[in-house]
Amino acid sequence: AGKGIDFSAQTASSVTGTTVTSEILDHYEEGTWSPTIIGSSGASGQSYTLQNGRYRKIGKFVTLGFDVQLSAKGTLSGPYVLLGGHGFTFEGNNLGGAATVAYAANVSNQTDPIFAYVNAGNIYLMLGGTTAYITTAGGYINDNSRIIGCVTGLIS
């Protein structure tokens, strides 16, 4: 009757301090997306060598795999560099999720690995080992920058 897999027989009442707000798994989806490298206030003039993305959404969790390479970076506006094109809105208040960048090439000034910070509608690219965002003014992103990774997050 709940139109999904009903877990009501397996309540969380046996786990101290938990509250069950839903016992129905009512959504599964998978598909493709076109990842982009953008500025936090927008972008123009980009062209891409690669834009490969796949996603799988189970309930309120989504996992995004991506391989994106610029052929021309164009203009990135705003202070931060983001991974765009996903179309999901993640939870805010630092509960959005986590990202792993498995490979990055042709990213200037890269002394540490790249990772991503997920919050609300944004996936911010950051330098590992620091709390520094990759900025649009920092000259990190080049005409041939390539980034491969995975994002897992809770969507609102």
LONUVO-7191 format. One record per residue: residue number from 1; residue in three letters; x, y, z of N, C-alpha, C in turn. Coordinates in steps of 0.02 Angstrom, whole numbers, plus 50000, padded with zeros to 5 digits. Layout:
BEGIN
site sedren:NUM | tivex:ALA | n_u:X | n_v:Y | n_w:Z | ca_u:X | ca_v:Y | ca_w:Z | c_u:X | c_v:Y | c_w:Z
...
END
This chain:
BEGIN
site sedren:1 | tivex:ALA | n_u:50041 | n_v:49940 | n_w:50000 | ca_u:50000 | ca_v:50000 | ca_w:50000 | c_u:50043 | c_v:50063 | c_w:50000
site sedren:2 | tivex:GLY | n_u:50104 | n_v:50060 | n_w:50028 | ca_u:50148 | ca_v:50118 | ca_w:50031 | c_u:50186 | c_v:50130 | c_w:49966
site sedren:3 | tivex:LYS | n_u:50176 | n_v:50086 | n_w:49916 | ca_u:50208 | ca_v:50092 | ca_w:49851 | c_u:50283 | c_v:50094 | c_w:49855
site sedren:4 | tivex:GLY | n_u:50312 | n_v:50043 | n_w:49883 | ca_u:50384 | ca_v:50035 | ca_w:49890 | c_u:50397 | c_v:49975 | c_w:49934
site sedren:5 | tivex:ILE | n_u:50459 | n_v:49965 | n_w:49952 | ca_u:50476 | ca_v:49910 | ca_w:49998 | c_u:50462 | c_v:49935 | c_w:50068
site sedren:6 | tivex:ASP | n_u:50419 | n_v:49900 | n_w:50104 | ca_u:50397 | ca_v:49921 | ca_w:50171 | c_u:50440 | c_v:49886 | c_w:50224
site sedren:7 | tivex:PHE | n_u:50476 | n_v:49926 | n_w:50264 | ca_u:50518 | ca_v:49900 | ca_w:50317 | c_u:50486 | c_v:49910 | c_w:50385
site sedren:8 | tivex:SER | n_u:50420 | n_v:49920 | n_w:50389 | ca_u:50388 | ca_v:49935 | ca_w:50453 | c_u:50395 | c_v:49878 | c_w:50504
site sedren:9 | tivex:ALA | n_u:50403 | n_v:49817 | n_w:50480 | ca_u:50413 | ca_v:49762 | ca_w:50527 | c_u:50483 | c_v:49764 | c_w:50559
site sedren:10 | tivex:GLN | n_u:50528 | n_v:49802 | n_w:50530 | ca_u:50597 | ca_v:49809 | ca_w:50555 | c_u:50606 | c_v:49879 | c_w:50582
site sedren:11 | tivex:THR | n_u:50571 | n_v:49897 | n_w:50635 | ca_u:50576 | ca_v:49966 | ca_w:50661 | c_u:50641 | c_v:49976 | c_w:50698
site sedren:12 | tivex:ALA | n_u:50659 | n_v:50038 | n_w:50706 | ca_u:50721 | ca_v:50056 | ca_w:50741 | c_u:50711 | c_v:50062 | c_w:50816
site sedren:13 | tivex:SER | n_u:50653 | n_v:50039 | n_w:50842 | ca_u:50640 | ca_v:50047 | ca_w:50914 | c_u:50690 | c_v:50010 | c_w:50957
site sedren:14 | tivex:SER | n_u:50723 | n_v:49960 | n_w:50930 | ca_u:50773 | ca_v:49924 | ca_w:50969 | c_u:50839 | c_v:49962 | c_w:50974
site sedren:15 | tivex:VAL | n_u:50846 | n_v:50015 | n_w:50936 | ca_u:50907 | ca_v:50056 | ca_w:50938 | c_u:50893 | c_v:50118 | c_w:50980
site sedren:16 | tivex:THR | n_u:50928 | n_v:50125 | n_w:51036 | ca_u:50916 | ca_v:50180 | ca_w:51082 | c_u:50930 | c_v:50247 | c_w:51049
site sedren:17 | tivex:GLY | n_u:50884 | n_v:50294 | n_w:51059 | ca_u:50893 | ca_v:50362 | ca_w:51035 | c_u:50876 | c_v:50374 | c_w:50962
site sedren:18 | tivex:THR | n_u:50845 | n_v:50326 | n_w:50928 | ca_u:50827 | ca_v:50335 | ca_w:50857 | c_u:50754 | c_v:50352 | c_w:50849
site sedren:19 | tivex:THR | n_u:50739 | n_v:50386 | n_w:50796 | ca_u:50670 | ca_v:50402 | ca_w:50778 | c_u:50660 | c_v:50383 | c_w:50706
site sedren:20 | tivex:VAL | n_u:50610 | n_v:50343 | n_w:50692 | ca_u:50595 | ca_v:50322 | ca_w:50624 | c_u:50546 | c_v:50372 | c_w:50593
site sedren:21 | tivex:THR | n_u:50567 | n_v:50403 | n_w:50537 | ca_u:50522 | ca_v:50449 | ca_w:50503 | c_u:50493 | c_v:50420 | c_w:50440
site sedren:22 | tivex:SER | n_u:50523 | n_v:50367 | n_w:50414 | ca_u:50496 | ca_v:50334 | ca_w:50355 | c_u:50519 | c_v:50262 | c_w:50355
site sedren:23 | tivex:GLU | n_u:50473 | n_v:50217 | n_w:50338 | ca_u:50489 | ca_v:50147 | ca_w:50335 | c_u:50480 | c_v:50119 | c_w:50265
site sedren:24 | tivex:ILE | n_u:50471 | n_v:50163 | n_w:50216 | ca_u:50459 | ca_v:50143 | ca_w:50146 | c_u:50518 | c_v:50164 | c_w:50103
site sedren:25 | tivex:LEU | n_u:50548 | n_v:50115 | n_w:50069 | ca_u:50598 | ca_v:50131 | ca_w:50018 | c_u:50559 | c_v:50137 | c_w:49953
site sedren:26 | tivex:ASP | n_u:50550 | n_v:50198 | n_w:49929 | ca_u:50504 | ca_v:50210 | ca_w:49875 | c_u:50535 | c_v:50237 | c_w:49811
site sedren:27 | tivex:HIS | n_u:50601 | n_v:50235 | n_w:49806 | ca_u:50630 | ca_v:50262 | ca_w:49745 | c_u:50697 | c_v:50230 | c_w:49729
site sedren:28 | tivex:TYR | n_u:50705 | n_v:50210 | n_w:49666 | ca_u:50768 | ca_v:50186 | ca_w:49639 | c_u:50773 | c_v:50215 | c_w:49569
site sedren:29 | tivex:GLU | n_u:50831 | n_v:50242 | n_w:49553 | ca_u:50840 | ca_v:50272 | ca_w:49487 | c_u:50914 | c_v:50269 | c_w:49469
site sedren:30 | tivex:GLU | n_u:50930 | n_v:50260 | n_w:49406 | ca_u:50999 | ca_v:50265 | ca_w:49383 | c_u:50998 | c_v:50295 | c_w:49313
site sedren:31 | tivex:GLY | n_u:51054 | n_v:50327 | n_w:49297 | ca_u:51058 | ca_v:50359 | ca_w:49232 | c_u:51124 | c_v:50392 | c_w:49220
site sedren:32 | tivex:THR | n_u:51125 | n_v:50436 | n_w:49170 | ca_u:51186 | ca_v:50471 | ca_w:49151 | c_u:51178 | c_v:50546 | c_w:49164
site sedren:33 | tivex:TRP | n_u:51234 | n_v:50580 | n_w:49168 | ca_u:51234 | ca_v:50653 | ca_w:49175 | c_u:51297 | c_v:50679 | c_w:49142
site sedren:34 | tivex:SER | n_u:51299 | n_v:50744 | n_w:49128 | ca_u:51356 | ca_v:50775 | ca_w:49095 | c_u:51391 | c_v:50822 | c_w:49144
site sedren:35 | tivex:PRO | n_u:51446 | n_v:50798 | n_w:49176 | ca_u:51481 | ca_v:50840 | ca_w:49224 | c_u:51513 | c_v:50901 | c_w:49191
site sedren:36 | tivex:THR | n_u:51514 | n_v:50956 | n_w:49228 | ca_u:51545 | ca_v:51018 | ca_w:49206 | c_u:51590 | c_v:51045 | c_w:49261
site sedren:37 | tivex:ILE | n_u:51637 | n_v:51086 | n_w:49241 | ca_u:51680 | ca_v:51123 | ca_w:49288 | c_u:51659 | c_v:51196 | c_w:49281
site sedren:38 | tivex:ILE | n_u:51632 | n_v:51224 | n_w:49336 | ca_u:51603 | ca_v:51291 | ca_w:49332 | c_u:51626 | c_v:51334 | c_w:49391
site sedren:39 | tivex:GLY | n_u:51613 | n_v:51398 | n_w:49386 | ca_u:51624 | ca_v:51444 | ca_w:49442 | c_u:51561 | c_v:51447 | c_w:49484
site sedren:40 | tivex:SER | n_u:51568 | n_v:51467 | n_w:49548 | ca_u:51511 | ca_v:51468 | ca_w:49594 | c_u:51458 | c_v:51519 | c_w:49573
site sedren:41 | tivex:SER | n_u:51475 | n_v:51568 | n_w:49531 | ca_u:51425 | ca_v:51615 | ca_w:49505 | c_u:51410 | c_v:51606 | c_w:49432
site sedren:42 | tivex:GLY | n_u:51439 | n_v:51553 | n_w:49402 | ca_u:51424 | ca_v:51539 | ca_w:49332 | c_u:51486 | c_v:51526 | c_w:49291
site sedren:43 | tivex:ALA | n_u:51475 | n_v:51513 | n_w:49228 | ca_u:51530 | ca_v:51497 | ca_w:49182 | c_u:51506 | c_v:51512 | c_w:49110
site sedren:44 | tivex:SER | n_u:51555 | n_v:51527 | n_w:49067 | ca_u:51539 | ca_v:51536 | ca_w:48997 | c_u:51599 | c_v:51518 | c_w:48954
site sedren:45 | tivex:GLY | n_u:51586 | n_v:51494 | n_w:48895 | ca_u:51639 | ca_v:51479 | ca_w:48847 | c_u:51676 | c_v:51414 | c_w:48857
site sedren:46 | tivex:GLN | n_u:51650 | n_v:51369 | n_w:48899 | ca_u:51685 | ca_v:51305 | ca_w:48909 | c_u:51672 | c_v:51258 | c_w:48851
site sedren:47 | tivex:SER | n_u:51722 | n_v:51218 | n_w:48836 | ca_u:51713 | ca_v:51161 | ca_w:48792 | c_u:51749 | c_v:51102 | c_w:48824
site sedren:48 | tivex:TYR | n_u:51725 | n_v:51042 | n_w:48808 | ca_u:51748 | ca_v:50983 | ca_w:48843 | c_u:51773 | c_v:50929 | c_w:48795
site sedren:49 | tivex:THR | n_u:51826 | n_v:50895 | n_w:48817 | ca_u:51850 | ca_v:50836 | ca_w:48783 | c_u:51811 | c_v:50775 | c_w:48808
site sedren:50 | tivex:LEU | n_u:51797 | n_v:50774 | n_w:48873 | ca_u:51759 | ca_v:50719 | ca_w:48905 | c_u:51707 | c_v:50746 | c_w:48953
site sedren:51 | tivex:GLN | n_u:51648 | n_v:50717 | n_w:48953 | ca_u:51595 | ca_v:50732 | ca_w:49001 | c_u:51556 | c_v:50668 | c_w:49014
site sedren:52 | tivex:ASN | n_u:51588 | n_v:50622 | n_w:49051 | ca_u:51556 | ca_v:50558 | ca_w:49065 | c_u:51532 | c_v:50557 | c_w:49137
site sedren:53 | tivex:GLY | n_u:51469 | n_v:50542 | n_w:49148 | ca_u:51442 | ca_v:50538 | ca_w:49215 | c_u:51387 | c_v:50486 | c_w:49219
site sedren:54 | tivex:ARG | n_u:51386 | n_v:50450 | n_w:49275 | ca_u:51333 | ca_v:50401 | ca_w:49290 | c_u:51311 | c_v:50414 | c_w:49361
site sedren:55 | tivex:TYR | n_u:51248 | n_v:50400 | n_w:49375 | ca_u:51224 | ca_v:50406 | ca_w:49443 | c_u:51177 | c_v:50349 | c_w:49461
site sedren:56 | tivex:ARG | n_u:51171 | n_v:50337 | n_w:49526 | ca_u:51124 | ca_v:50288 | ca_w:49552 | c_u:51093 | c_v:50319 | c_w:49615
site sedren:57 | tivex:LYS | n_u:51027 | n_v:50323 | n_w:49616 | ca_u:50990 | ca_v:50353 | ca_w:49672 | c_u:50948 | c_v:50298 | c_w:49704
site sedren:58 | tivex:ILE | n_u:50958 | n_v:50288 | n_w:49769 | ca_u:50919 | ca_v:50240 | ca_w:49807 | c_u:50890 | c_v:50278 | c_w:49867
site sedren:59 | tivex:GLY | n_u:50824 | n_v:50286 | n_w:49867 | ca_u:50793 | ca_v:50327 | ca_w:49919 | c_u:50820 | c_v:50398 | c_w:49915
site sedren:60 | tivex:LYS | n_u:50847 | n_v:50424 | n_w:49970 | ca_u:50873 | ca_v:50491 | ca_w:49972 | c_u:50949 | c_v:50494 | c_w:49962
site sedren:61 | tivex:PHE | n_u:50981 | n_v:50437 | n_w:49947 | ca_u:51053 | ca_v:50436 | ca_w:49935 | c_u:51067 | c_v:50431 | c_w:49861
site sedren:62 | tivex:VAL | n_u:51117 | n_v:50469 | n_w:49839 | ca_u:51137 | ca_v:50467 | ca_w:49769 | c_u:51213 | c_v:50459 | c_w:49766
site sedren:63 | tivex:THR | n_u:51236 | n_v:50420 | n_w:49719 | ca_u:51307 | ca_v:50413 | ca_w:49705 | c_u:51318 | c_v:50434 | c_w:49633
site sedren:64 | tivex:LEU | n_u:51365 | n_v:50481 | n_w:49624 | ca_u:51381 | ca_v:50508 | ca_w:49558 | c_u:51453 | c_v:50490 | c_w:49541
site sedren:65 | tivex:GLY | n_u:51463 | n_v:50458 | n_w:49485 | ca_u:51530 | ca_v:50447 | ca_w:49458 | c_u:51542 | c_v:50496 | c_w:49402
site sedren:66 | tivex:PHE | n_u:51604 | n_v:50522 | n_w:49396 | ca_u:51617 | ca_v:50571 | ca_w:49344 | c_u:51688 | c_v:50567 | c_w:49317
site sedren:67 | tivex:ASP | n_u:51694 | n_v:50585 | n_w:49254 | ca_u:51758 | ca_v:50594 | ca_w:49219 | c_u:51747 | c_v:50654 | c_w:49173
site sedren:68 | tivex:VAL | n_u:51778 | n_v:50710 | n_w:49191 | ca_u:51768 | ca_v:50772 | ca_w:49153 | c_u:51835 | c_v:50803 | c_w:49135
site sedren:69 | tivex:GLN | n_u:51842 | n_v:50822 | n_w:49072 | ca_u:51903 | ca_v:50854 | ca_w:49048 | c_u:51885 | c_v:50913 | c_w:49003
site sedren:70 | tivex:LEU | n_u:51912 | n_v:50970 | n_w:49020 | ca_u:51903 | ca_v:51030 | ca_w:48980 | c_u:51948 | c_v:51029 | c_w:48919
site sedren:71 | tivex:SER | n_u:51925 | n_v:51057 | n_w:48864 | ca_u:51970 | ca_v:51073 | ca_w:48808 | c_u:51982 | c_v:51148 | c_w:48807
site sedren:72 | tivex:ALA | n_u:51934 | n_v:51187 | n_w:48833 | ca_u:51942 | ca_v:51260 | ca_w:48844 | c_u:51903 | c_v:51278 | c_w:48906
site sedren:73 | tivex:LYS | n_u:51937 | n_v:51311 | n_w:48954 | ca_u:51903 | ca_v:51326 | ca_w:49018 | c_u:51856 | c_v:51386 | c_w:49014
site sedren:74 | tivex:GLY | n_u:51863 | n_v:51429 | n_w:48964 | ca_u:51819 | ca_v:51487 | ca_w:48959 | c_u:51827 | c_v:51532 | c_w:49019
site sedren:75 | tivex:THR | n_u:51772 | n_v:51560 | n_w:49043 | ca_u:51772 | ca_v:51604 | ca_w:49101 | c_u:51733 | c_v:51573 | c_w:49158
site sedren:76 | tivex:LEU | n_u:51765 | n_v:51567 | n_w:49216 | ca_u:51733 | ca_v:51542 | ca_w:49276 | c_u:51721 | c_v:51603 | c_w:49321
site sedren:77 | tivex:SER | n_u:51659 | n_v:51616 | n_w:49340 | ca_u:51645 | ca_v:51675 | ca_w:49381 | c_u:51625 | c_v:51654 | c_w:49452
site sedren:78 | tivex:GLY | n_u:51636 | n_v:51700 | n_w:49498 | ca_u:51625 | ca_v:51686 | ca_w:49569 | c_u:51690 | c_v:51663 | c_w:49601
site sedren:79 | tivex:PRO | n_u:51692 | n_v:51657 | n_w:49666 | ca_u:51755 | ca_v:51642 | ca_w:49699 | c_u:51777 | c_v:51568 | c_w:49696
site sedren:80 | tivex:TYR | n_u:51731 | n_v:51521 | n_w:49688 | ca_u:51749 | ca_v:51450 | ca_w:49695 | c_u:51738 | c_v:51410 | c_w:49631
site sedren:81 | tivex:VAL | n_u:51774 | n_v:51355 | n_w:49625 | ca_u:51766 | ca_v:51308 | ca_w:49569 | c_u:51723 | c_v:51251 | c_w:49593
site sedren:82 | tivex:LEU | n_u:51671 | n_v:51236 | n_w:49554 | ca_u:51623 | ca_v:51183 | ca_w:49571 | c_u:51620 | c_v:51130 | c_w:49517
site sedren:83 | tivex:LEU | n_u:51596 | n_v:51071 | n_w:49537 | ca_u:51577 | ca_v:51020 | ca_w:49490 | c_u:51503 | c_v:51028 | c_w:49478
site sedren:84 | tivex:GLY | n_u:51482 | n_v:51040 | n_w:49417 | ca_u:51412 | ca_v:51053 | ca_w:49402 | c_u:51383 | c_v:51002 | c_w:49356
site sedren:85 | tivex:GLY | n_u:51320 | n_v:51013 | n_w:49337 | ca_u:51286 | ca_v:50971 | ca_w:49289 | c_u:51248 | c_v:50913 | c_w:49318
site sedren:86 | tivex:HIS | n_u:51251 | n_v:50903 | n_w:49384 | ca_u:51220 | ca_v:50845 | ca_w:49416 | c_u:51145 | c_v:50851 | c_w:49427
site sedren:87 | tivex:GLY | n_u:51120 | n_v:50911 | n_w:49440 | ca_u:51049 | ca_v:50923 | ca_w:49448 | c_u:51019 | c_v:50901 | c_w:49514
site sedren:88 | tivex:PHE | n_u:51060 | n_v:50883 | n_w:49564 | ca_u:51035 | ca_v:50862 | ca_w:49629 | c_u:51046 | c_v:50918 | c_w:49680
site sedren:89 | tivex:THR | n_u:51001 | n_v:50923 | n_w:49729 | ca_u:51011 | ca_v:50968 | ca_w:49786 | c_u:51025 | c_v:50925 | c_w:49847
site sedren:90 | tivex:PHE | n_u:51084 | n_v:50933 | n_w:49874 | ca_u:51106 | ca_v:50894 | ca_w:49932 | c_u:51084 | c_v:50928 | c_w:49996
site sedren:91 | tivex:GLU | n_u:51083 | n_v:50890 | n_w:50050 | ca_u:51067 | ca_v:50918 | ca_w:50116 | c_u:51116 | c_v:50974 | c_w:50131
site sedren:92 | tivex:GLY | n_u:51095 | n_v:51023 | n_w:50167 | ca_u:51138 | ca_v:51078 | ca_w:50189 | c_u:51169 | c_v:51064 | c_w:50257
site sedren:93 | tivex:ASN | n_u:51194 | n_v:51116 | n_w:50288 | ca_u:51224 | ca_v:51112 | ca_w:50355 | c_u:51279 | c_v:51059 | c_w:50359
site sedren:94 | tivex:ASN | n_u:51319 | n_v:51054 | n_w:50306 | ca_u:51376 | ca_v:51008 | ca_w:50303 | c_u:51356 | c_v:50935 | c_w:50307
site sedren:95 | tivex:LEU | n_u:51293 | n_v:50918 | n_w:50292 | ca_u:51270 | ca_v:50849 | ca_w:50293 | c_u:51261 | c_v:50822 | c_w:50222
site sedren:96 | tivex:GLY | n_u:51284 | n_v:50858 | n_w:50172 | ca_u:51272 | ca_v:50840 | ca_w:50103 | c_u:51303 | c_v:50776 | c_w:50080
site sedren:97 | tivex:GLY | n_u:51366 | n_v:50764 | n_w:50099 | ca_u:51398 | ca_v:50703 | ca_w:50078 | c_u:51472 | c_v:50712 | c_w:50073
site sedren:98 | tivex:ALA | n_u:51503 | n_v:50668 | n_w:50035 | ca_u:51576 | ca_v:50668 | ca_w:50027 | c_u:51593 | c_v:50650 | c_w:49956
site sedren:99 | tivex:ALA | n_u:51652 | n_v:50671 | n_w:49936 | ca_u:51675 | ca_v:50656 | ca_w:49868 | c_u:51748 | c_v:50635 | c_w:49870
site sedren:100 | tivex:THR | n_u:51764 | n_v:50592 | n_w:49825 | ca_u:51833 | ca_v:50570 | ca_w:49817 | c_u:51854 | c_v:50586 | c_w:49745
site sedren:101 | tivex:VAL | n_u:51911 | n_v:50617 | n_w:49738 | ca_u:51940 | ca_v:50628 | ca_w:49672 | c_u:51996 | c_v:50577 | c_w:49665
site sedren:102 | tivex:ALA | n_u:51987 | n_v:50530 | n_w:49619 | ca_u:52036 | ca_v:50477 | ca_w:49610 | c_u:52093 | c_v:50497 | c_w:49564
site sedren:103 | tivex:TYR | n_u:52081 | n_v:50547 | n_w:49521 | ca_u:52131 | ca_v:50567 | ca_w:49472 | c_u:52120 | c_v:50639 | c_w:49454
site sedren:104 | tivex:ALA | n_u:52173 | n_v:50678 | n_w:49452 | ca_u:52170 | ca_v:50747 | ca_w:49428 | c_u:52233 | c_v:50760 | c_w:49387
site sedren:105 | tivex:ALA | n_u:52224 | n_v:50791 | n_w:49330 | ca_u:52281 | ca_v:50806 | ca_w:49287 | c_u:52274 | c_v:50877 | c_w:49261
site sedren:106 | tivex:ASN | n_u:52331 | n_v:50908 | n_w:49250 | ca_u:52333 | ca_v:50976 | ca_w:49222 | c_u:52296 | c_v:51026 | c_w:49264
site sedren:107 | tivex:VAL | n_u:52300 | n_v:51017 | n_w:49330 | ca_u:52273 | ca_v:51065 | ca_w:49378 | c_u:52334 | c_v:51100 | c_w:49408
site sedren:108 | tivex:SER | n_u:52342 | n_v:51165 | n_w:49394 | ca_u:52401 | ca_v:51203 | ca_w:49415 | c_u:52403 | c_v:51212 | c_w:49490
site sedren:109 | tivex:ASN | n_u:52462 | n_v:51224 | n_w:49516 | ca_u:52473 | ca_v:51238 | ca_w:49587 | c_u:52448 | c_v:51181 | c_w:49631
site sedren:110 | tivex:GLN | n_u:52446 | n_v:51122 | n_w:49604 | ca_u:52420 | ca_v:51065 | ca_w:49641 | c_u:52477 | c_v:51031 | c_w:49679
site sedren:111 | tivex:THR | n_u:52481 | n_v:51047 | n_w:49744 | ca_u:52531 | ca_v:51015 | ca_w:49786 | c_u:52501 | c_v:50962 | c_w:49830
site sedren:112 | tivex:ASP | n_u:52435 | n_v:50962 | n_w:49837 | ca_u:52399 | ca_v:50913 | ca_w:49876 | c_u:52346 | c_v:50881 | c_w:49832
site sedren:113 | tivex:PRO | n_u:52321 | n_v:50823 | n_w:49852 | ca_u:52266 | ca_v:50793 | ca_w:49813 | c_u:52204 | c_v:50837 | c_w:49816
site sedren:114 | tivex:ILE | n_u:52160 | n_v:50828 | n_w:49768 | ca_u:52098 | ca_v:50865 | ca_w:49765 | c_u:52043 | c_v:50822 | c_w:49796
site sedren:115 | tivex:PHE | n_u:51999 | n_v:50854 | n_w:49832 | ca_u:51938 | ca_v:50821 | ca_w:49856 | c_u:51881 | c_v:50870 | c_w:49847
site sedren:116 | tivex:ALA | n_u:51822 | n_v:50851 | n_w:49868 | ca_u:51764 | ca_v:50895 | ca_w:49859 | c_u:51724 | c_v:50899 | c_w:49923
site sedren:117 | tivex:TYR | n_u:51693 | n_v:50955 | n_w:49932 | ca_u:51649 | ca_v:50970 | ca_w:49989 | c_u:51579 | c_v:50977 | c_w:49961
site sedren:118 | tivex:VAL | n_u:51531 | n_v:50938 | n_w:49987 | ca_u:51464 | ca_v:50937 | ca_w:49961 | c_u:51417 | c_v:50971 | c_w:50010
site sedren:119 | tivex:ASN | n_u:51381 | n_v:51023 | n_w:49987 | ca_u:51334 | ca_v:51058 | ca_w:50030 | c_u:51279 | c_v:51090 | c_w:49987
site sedren:120 | tivex:ALA | n_u:51218 | n_v:51077 | n_w:50003 | ca_u:51160 | ca_v:51104 | ca_w:49968 | c_u:51165 | c_v:51086 | c_w:49894
site sedren:121 | tivex:GLY | n_u:51161 | n_v:51134 | n_w:49848 | ca_u:51162 | ca_v:51119 | ca_w:49777 | c_u:51231 | c_v:51116 | c_w:49747
site sedren:122 | tivex:ASN | n_u:51283 | n_v:51120 | n_w:49789 | ca_u:51351 | ca_v:51130 | ca_w:49763 | c_u:51399 | c_v:51074 | c_w:49782
site sedren:123 | tivex:ILE | n_u:51444 | n_v:51060 | n_w:49736 | ca_u:51501 | ca_v:51016 | ca_w:49749 | c_u:51563 | c_v:51058 | c_w:49737
site sedren:124 | tivex:TYR | n_u:51593 | n_v:51081 | n_w:49792 | ca_u:51652 | ca_v:51125 | ca_w:49789 | c_u:51715 | c_v:51084 | c_w:49783
site sedren:125 | tivex:LEU | n_u:51759 | n_v:51102 | n_w:49736 | ca_u:51824 | ca_v:51069 | ca_w:49730 | c_u:51872 | c_v:51102 | c_w:49779
site sedren:126 | tivex:MET | n_u:51910 | n_v:51060 | n_w:49816 | ca_u:51955 | ca_v:51085 | ca_w:49867 | c_u:52022 | c_v:51049 | c_w:49863
site sedren:127 | tivex:LEU | n_u:52072 | n_v:51078 | n_w:49895 | ca_u:52139 | ca_v:51048 | ca_w:49899 | c_u:52144 | c_v:51006 | c_w:49962
site sedren:128 | tivex:GLY | n_u:52162 | n_v:50943 | n_w:49954 | ca_u:52170 | ca_v:50899 | ca_w:50011 | c_u:52227 | c_v:50922 | c_w:50056
site sedren:129 | tivex:GLY | n_u:52222 | n_v:50904 | n_w:50120 | ca_u:52274 | ca_v:50923 | ca_w:50167 | c_u:52267 | c_v:50995 | c_w:50191
site sedren:130 | tivex:THR | n_u:52217 | n_v:51031 | n_w:50165 | ca_u:52205 | ca_v:51100 | ca_w:50185 | c_u:52130 | c_v:51110 | c_w:50190
site sedren:131 | tivex:THR | n_u:52110 | n_v:51169 | n_w:50208 | ca_u:52039 | ca_v:51186 | ca_w:50205 | c_u:52028 | c_v:51236 | c_w:50149
site sedren:132 | tivex:ALA | n_u:52072 | n_v:51237 | n_w:50100 | ca_u:52070 | ca_v:51287 | ca_w:50047 | c_u:52026 | c_v:51263 | c_w:49989
site sedren:133 | tivex:TYR | n_u:51978 | n_v:51306 | n_w:49971 | ca_u:51939 | ca_v:51294 | ca_w:49911 | c_u:51983 | c_v:51308 | c_w:49851
site sedren:134 | tivex:ILE | n_u:51970 | n_v:51273 | n_w:49796 | ca_u:52002 | ca_v:51290 | ca_w:49733 | c_u:51965 | c_v:51351 | c_w:49708
site sedren:135 | tivex:THR | n_u:52000 | n_v:51406 | n_w:49699 | ca_u:51968 | ca_v:51469 | ca_w:49680 | c_u:51973 | c_v:51480 | c_w:49605
site sedren:136 | tivex:THR | n_u:51926 | n_v:51519 | n_w:49579 | ca_u:51927 | ca_v:51535 | ca_w:49508 | c_u:51986 | c_v:51581 | c_w:49492
site sedren:137 | tivex:ALA | n_u:52007 | n_v:51621 | n_w:49541 | ca_u:52062 | ca_v:51668 | ca_w:49529 | c_u:52130 | c_v:51636 | c_w:49541
site sedren:138 | tivex:GLY | n_u:52132 | n_v:51575 | n_w:49568 | ca_u:52195 | ca_v:51544 | ca_w:49585 | c_u:52234 | c_v:51514 | c_w:49528
site sedren:139 | tivex:GLY | n_u:52205 | n_v:51512 | n_w:49469 | ca_u:52240 | ca_v:51484 | ca_w:49411 | c_u:52247 | c_v:51408 | c_w:49414
site sedren:140 | tivex:TYR | n_u:52206 | n_v:51375 | n_w:49453 | ca_u:52211 | ca_v:51302 | ca_w:49460 | c_u:52185 | c_v:51266 | c_w:49399
site sedren:141 | tivex:ILE | n_u:52129 | n_v:51289 | n_w:49373 | ca_u:52096 | ca_v:51255 | ca_w:49317 | c_u:52123 | c_v:51282 | c_w:49251
site sedren:142 | tivex:ASN | n_u:52141 | n_v:51236 | n_w:49207 | ca_u:52171 | ca_v:51254 | ca_w:49143 | c_u:52129 | c_v:51228 | c_w:49085
site sedren:143 | tivex:ASP | n_u:52149 | n_v:51245 | n_w:49025 | ca_u:52112 | ca_v:51223 | ca_w:48965 | c_u:52106 | c_v:51148 | c_w:48959
site sedren:144 | tivex:ASN | n_u:52153 | n_v:51110 | n_w:48988 | ca_u:52151 | ca_v:51038 | ca_w:48980 | c_u:52145 | c_v:51001 | c_w:49047
site sedren:145 | tivex:SER | n_u:52119 | n_v:51034 | n_w:49100 | ca_u:52111 | ca_v:51001 | ca_w:49165 | c_u:52064 | c_v:50942 | c_w:49160
site sedren:146 | tivex:ARG | n_u:52082 | n_v:50888 | n_w:49195 | ca_u:52040 | ca_v:50828 | ca_w:49196 | c_u:52032 | c_v:50805 | c_w:49268
site sedren:147 | tivex:ILE | n_u:51971 | n_v:50787 | n_w:49287 | ca_u:51957 | ca_v:50765 | ca_w:49355 | c_u:51910 | c_v:50705 | c_w:49351
site sedren:148 | tivex:ILE | n_u:51929 | n_v:50651 | n_w:49386 | ca_u:51890 | ca_v:50589 | ca_w:49389 | c_u:51876 | c_v:50574 | c_w:49462
site sedren:149 | tivex:GLY | n_u:51814 | n_v:50557 | n_w:49477 | ca_u:51798 | ca_v:50540 | ca_w:49546 | c_u:51728 | c_v:50516 | c_w:49557
site sedren:150 | tivex:CYS | n_u:51707 | n_v:50520 | n_w:49621 | ca_u:51643 | ca_v:50494 | ca_w:49642 | c_u:51617 | c_v:50536 | c_w:49700
site sedren:151 | tivex:VAL | n_u:51553 | n_v:50551 | n_w:49699 | ca_u:51519 | ca_v:50588 | ca_w:49752 | c_u:51462 | c_v:50545 | c_w:49779
site sedren:152 | tivex:THR | n_u:51458 | n_v:50539 | n_w:49845 | ca_u:51401 | ca_v:50506 | ca_w:49877 | c_u:51370 | c_v:50555 | c_w:49925
site sedren:153 | tivex:GLY | n_u:51304 | n_v:50564 | n_w:49919 | ca_u:51272 | ca_v:50613 | ca_w:49962 | c_u:51200 | c_v:50599 | c_w:49976
site sedren:154 | tivex:LEU | n_u:51175 | n_v:50635 | n_w:50026 | ca_u:51106 | ca_v:50634 | ca_w:50046 | c_u:51071 | c_v:50693 | c_w:50014
site sedren:155 | tivex:ILE | n_u:51020 | n_v:50679 | n_w:49975 | ca_u:50985 | ca_v:50734 | ca_w:49941 | c_u:50922 | c_v:50753 | c_w:49979
site sedren:156 | tivex:SER | n_u:50904 | n_v:50816 | n_w:49971 | ca_u:50844 | ca_v:50839 | ca_w:50008 | c_u:50781 | c_v:50830 | c_w:49968
END
